[in-house]
Amino acid sequence: TDSRWKPYAGVGARYLQDSFVSSGPLGRYRLSYRSIDPEISGGVTFQFRPSLGLRLDGTEIAGGGESFLRHATFTGSVGLSFRF
């Protein structure tokens, strides 16, 4: 767009890995879990100058429910973007 607001959208995959040590009646053992989840993202960048902007975005794991690895299904962020 020709305005100072630059929206964007994207799709991708998120790979998560978690491991922990647990103990039971037969001793200690290590458990590892892996997950690959589809995700969608979108946001907007407000351009202060052609090379400097404020970026607001969010990412959602597609499919709804919370991942078995207890990672949040929605995350948001704010940051500065710089182009050179």
Secondary structure in CASP SS format (residue, H / E / C, confidence):
PFRMAT SS
TARGET T0000
AUTHOR 0000-0000-0000
METHOD secondary structure of the structure
MODEL  1
T C 1.00
D C 1.00
S C 1.00
R C 1.00
W E 1.00
K E 1.00
P E 1.00
Y E 1.00
A E 1.00
G E 1.00
V E 1.00
G E 1.00
A E 1.00
R E 1.00
Y E 1.00
L E 1.00
Q E 1.00
D E 1.00
S E 1.00
F E 1.00
V E 1.00
S E 1.00
S E 1.00
G E 1.00
P C 1.00
L C 1.00
G E 1.00
R E 1.00
Y E 1.00
R E 1.00
L E 1.00
S E 1.00
Y E 1.00
R E 1.00
S E 1.00
I E 1.00
D E 1.00
P E 1.00
E E 1.00
I E 1.00
S E 1.00
G E 1.00
G E 1.00
V E 1.00
T E 1.00
F E 1.00
Q E 1.00
F E 1.00
R E 1.00
P C 1.00
S C 1.00
L E 1.00
G E 1.00
L E 1.00
R E 1.00
L E 1.00
D E 1.00
G E 1.00
T E 1.00
E E 1.00
I E 1.00
A C 1.00
G C 1.00
G C 1.00
G C 1.00
E C 1.00
S C 1.00
F C 1.00
L C 1.00
R C 1.00
H C 1.00
A C 1.00
T C 1.00
F E 1.00
T E 1.00
G E 1.00
S E 1.00
V E 1.00
G E 1.00
L E 1.00
S E 1.00
F E 1.00
R C 1.00
F C 1.00
END
